[in-house]
Amino acid sequence: MEALDPLLTRLRAALPEAQVAIELNPAVPAQSSLVVDRDQAVTVARWLRDDPQLRLDYCSNVTGVDWLETTSTEKVRVRRVVDGAEQEVEESVERRQPGYLEVVYHLYSMALGHGPLVLRQRTRNRVDDTRVASLTPVWRSAEFQEREVFDLFGVRFAGHPDLRRILMWEEFEDYPMRKDYVEPDDYEHEPTPHDAVLVKARRH
């Protein structure tokens, strides 16, 4: 399949308004991906499907990732007055990276026999702006899998034809695949509690 750098060049030429970037992945198997802004995701997805060189007509997998807030410290050079004289000193600055949710699509071409191309969308945060665009209108195979990501991670898919829980019951609260999810200690639905579950059930 076409390498990501020339692919991105062609994509930007065809869709100059689209905000798309390459996300490098140095780990095995070094499968880098395209990150697309949620507001242009459907347009970019249609281009990936319809472009004659790509014809990515099949979405095989949709999954979610929960990225918690992170902080990092870096050294910077700043000018300060020390002992009455201005001089350059080194200081530590803490950088905060807000958490977000990510949806990852694996795309293949059944027509041309190549792939995968990995496409990502990201929410603005993981609290009150967890919306991305549904790609079900482009790849129908994404419908149930986007519902699963909604159910387990809390990602809201704008434009999804039937966005409702698929694994958990409608009254269930919270999202079990989030990294900060706290499981309840109420195991009333466990018919034969045992081991650690039994301890929690007795405590409850």
Buried (B, 14 or more C-beta within 10 A) or exposed (E): BEEBEEBBEBBEEEBEEBBBEEEEEEEEEEEBBBBBBBBBBBBBBBBBBEBEEBBBBBBBBBBBBBBEEEEEEEEEEEEEEEEEEEEEEEEEEEEEEEBBBBBBBBBBBEEBEBBBBBBBBBBBEBEEEBBBBBBBBBBEBBBEBBBBBBBBBBBBBEEBEEBEBBEEEEEEEEBEBBEEEEEEEEBEEEEEBEEEEEEBBEEE
